[in-house]
Amino acid sequence: MVMKILGLVFILAFLGLMIFFTIKSRRQRVGSIREISAFNRLRRSIGLSVESGRRMHLSLGRGNLISTQSAVAFVGLSSLARIARVTSVSDRPPVSTSGDGSVTILMQDTLRTTARQYGGEYDPMSGQLSGLTPFSYAAGTLSIIHDEDISANLLLGSFGSEVALINEAGERSGSLTLAGTDNVAAQAVIYASAHEPLIGEETYASGAYLGVGRMHVASLQAQDILRWVLAGAIVIGSILKLVGVL
């Protein structure tokens, strides 16, 4: 019971800090965040894809919306909205793939809404359910990479070992592959096979680095504060344990 209360307090504190930093950012300029070379390279690739008339590919993995995998799926959806908005001036909108039906519906709705808001044309084939099993999903995604003249692949979602096949397809097609996931085993595969791997929390920071909104930057600031609070609590607890108070 105590742990549940502490967990609730932690969530409420995090939410409060996010709201505070979001309001603060409206009144004054947000401080700079550390550079991650993967996102710098991705932003250049987005611009080059618009200039060259090639397509961006964003894959949201096989995670669903009713489990802990939903967090990384929503990160991928917000990144898709941002990329679709930036590339709306192009006659070749981004194409996205997923291995889950509910995520695919939200993916298609995101692309449709962005096209309407920015005067683009919505292509129903730009959001595809490429497969429902790990390797059928990978096989369907491979065909997209090879057939759609892809300039860069952004993989943000829940993947397994099948991500190695997708990364290999990007390598063979000569397109940049930037990848991040919530699966620890898949992170090891990504580190070895992707051009630009995102490790750990870098995946969840995608929205902040792609400029999705103030709330995403505020979440990074809240994380930094709570990280120091937790580190301080661990140190204080260790000292109290050593002196016999606990």
C-alpha positions, -999 to 999 in steps of 0.1 A, spaced: 0 0 0 29 24 9 46 17 -24 14 25 -43 10 58 -25 47 67 -32 42 58 -68 11 81 -70 30 109 -53 59 104 -78 35 106 -108 17 137 -95 50 154 -88 62 147 -123 29 160 -138 31 191 -117 67 198 -128 58 193 -164 29 218 -161 52 243 -143 79 241 -169 54 243 -198 39 276 -183 74 289 -176 85 283 -212 56 306 -224 70 335 -204 107 330 -211 129 312 -236 136 276 -229 172 268 -221 192 246 -245 192 208 -242 222 187 -249 228 177 -285 222 142 -297 239 136 -330 212 111 -342 185 139 -341 208 164 -358 213 139 -386 176 131 -388 166 168 -391 191 172 -420 176 140 -436 141 154 -434 151 186 -452 170 166 -479 141 143 -485 118 173 -492 144 188 -516 151 155 -534 115 143 -537 121 112 -517 100 98 -488 106 94 -451 96 61 -435 86 59 -398 79 25 -383 60 23 -350 68 -13 -341 45 -40 -328 35 -25 -294 -2 -21 -285 -21 6 -266 -32 -14 -236 2 -23 -221 34 -7 -210 44 -6 -247 19 22 -253 43 48 -241 68 43 -269 40 40 -294 27 74 -285 62 88 -288 63 74 -323 29 89 -331 38 124 -320 71 122 -340 50 111 -370 28 141 -367 58 164 -366 75 148 -396 43 149 -416 39 186 -408 74 195 -418 72 175 -451 37 187 -460 53 210 -487 66 179 -505 46 160 -531 57 127 -514 44 125 -479 60 102 -453 50 65 -452 45 47 -419 42 11 -409 30 -7 -378 25 -43 -365 -6 -35 -344 -41 -27 -356 -50 0 -331 -17 18 -336 -23 17 -373 -57 34 -370 -42 62 -349 -13 64 -374 -36 68 -404 -57 94 -385 -25 114 -377 -15 115 -413 -51 124 -425 -54 152 -399 -20 167 -407 -28 166 -445 -61 185 -439 -45 211 -417 -17 219 -440 -34 216 -474 -17 183 -484 -32 153 -500 -38 122 -479 -28 89 -493 -45 60 -476 -15 38 -484 8 61 -465 -1 43 -432 1 5 -435 -3 -25 -412 26 -44 -425 21 -76 -405 7 -90 -372 35 -114 -363 72 -104 -358 86 -116 -391 55 -109 -412 57 -73 -399 94 -72 -408 88 -87 -442 61 -61 -450 83 -33 -438 112 -45 -460 91 -41 -491 82 -5 -482 119 4 -477 129 -12 -511 99 0 -532 91 35 -520 124 53 -526 130 59 -489 157 85 -479 156 78 -441 140 53 -417 129 63 -382 121 33 -361 103 43 -329 83 16 -311 84 -18 -295 105 -42 -315 121 -76 -311 150 -92 -329 133 -87 -362 145 -51 -361 178 -64 -374 162 -73 -408 147 -38 -411 180 -22 -403 197 -44 -429 171 -33 -455 179 3 -448 216 -4 -452 211 -22 -485 189 6 -499 214 33 -489 190 51 -466 197 64 -431 183 43 -402 177 59 -368 161 35 -343 150 34 -307 129 10 -287 117 0 -252 129 -36 -255 164 -41 -240 173 -71 -262 163 -51 -293 183 -22 -281 214 -44 -283 205 -53 -319 199 -17 -328 232 -6 -313 250 -30 -336 230 -26 -368 214 9 -370 233 39 -383 221 61 -354 209 41 -324 188 57 -296 198 42 -262 175 42 -232 156 74 -225 168 90 -257 139 72 -274 114 90 -252 131 124 -258 123 122 -295 94 147 -293 115 173 -276 143 170 -301 120 171 -331 102 202 -318 68 185 -313 58 209 -284 66 226 -252 53 197 -231 79 174 -245 108 197 -235 91 202 -201 92 165 -195 130 164 -200 134 192 -174 111 173 -150 131 141 -155 163 160 -147 149 173 -114 134 140 -103 166 121 -112 185 143 -88 158 139 -61 160 101 -65 198 101 -64 197 122 -33 172 99 -16 193 69 -23 224 86 -9 206 98 22 190 63 27 224 47 24 239 70 50 210 64 74 214 27 69 252 29 77 246 48 110 218 24 120 189 47 118 171 25 93 
